[in-house]
Amino acid sequence: MGRKTPSDAPQSAKEAREARLKAALKANLSRRKAQSRARSGNEAEKTATENGGTGKDKAG
């Protein structure tokens, strides 16, 4: 995490909690997006190898 300057510190316990939750939510979202990208990349590779490398469905 980055270093905080005194002016960046929340003023109250409520603001500190909100800032902490906001940071946790942002980290969670980033993690989920990375997982989604990894899964979609793996599925594209799997589809391409199953279809002879064309990357298209056999039905279409």
C-alpha atoms as one frame of an Amber mdcrd trajectory, in Angstrom:
protein
   0.000   0.000   0.000   1.076   3.588  -0.490   2.249   5.848   2.256  -0.271
   8.308   3.577   0.471  11.871   4.498  -1.247  13.429   7.514  -3.539  15.426
   5.210  -4.743  12.166   3.555  -5.724  10.560   6.881  -9.485  10.352   7.519
 -10.795  12.620  10.265 -13.145  10.246  12.079 -13.522   6.546  12.782 -16.446
   6.418  10.361 -14.366   7.939   7.577 -11.489   5.571   8.379 -13.848   2.592
   8.101 -15.273   3.849   4.809 -11.790   4.390   3.400 -10.710   0.910   4.495
 -13.817  -0.689   2.965 -13.363   1.306  -0.229  -9.777   0.086  -0.558 -10.814
  -3.511   0.127 -13.597  -3.315  -2.447 -11.240  -1.894  -5.058  -8.685  -4.647
  -4.415 -11.389  -7.320  -4.585 -12.722  -5.951  -7.857  -9.238  -5.896  -9.362
  -8.649  -9.477  -8.267 -11.962 -10.649  -9.724 -11.280  -8.887 -13.033  -7.873
 -10.543 -13.250  -9.440 -13.945 -12.571 -12.080 -13.309 -15.223  -9.462 -12.309
 -17.798  -7.416 -15.408 -17.019 -10.447 -17.663 -17.353 -11.590 -16.115 -20.637
  -8.066 -16.446 -22.021  -7.934 -20.110 -21.052 -11.343 -20.763 -22.604 -10.281
 -19.136 -25.873  -7.159 -21.296 -26.019  -9.181 -24.416 -25.165 -11.746 -23.652
 -27.891  -9.016 -23.016 -30.441  -7.307 -26.342 -29.770 -10.586 -28.267 -29.797
 -11.552 -26.768 -33.177  -8.269 -27.332 -34.931  -6.840 -23.938 -34.090  -9.500
 -21.831 -35.797 -10.882 -20.318 -32.588 -14.421 -20.694 -33.932 -17.188 -23.032
 -32.851 -17.776 -26.073 -35.037 -21.531 -25.391 -35.037 -21.164 -21.886 -36.511
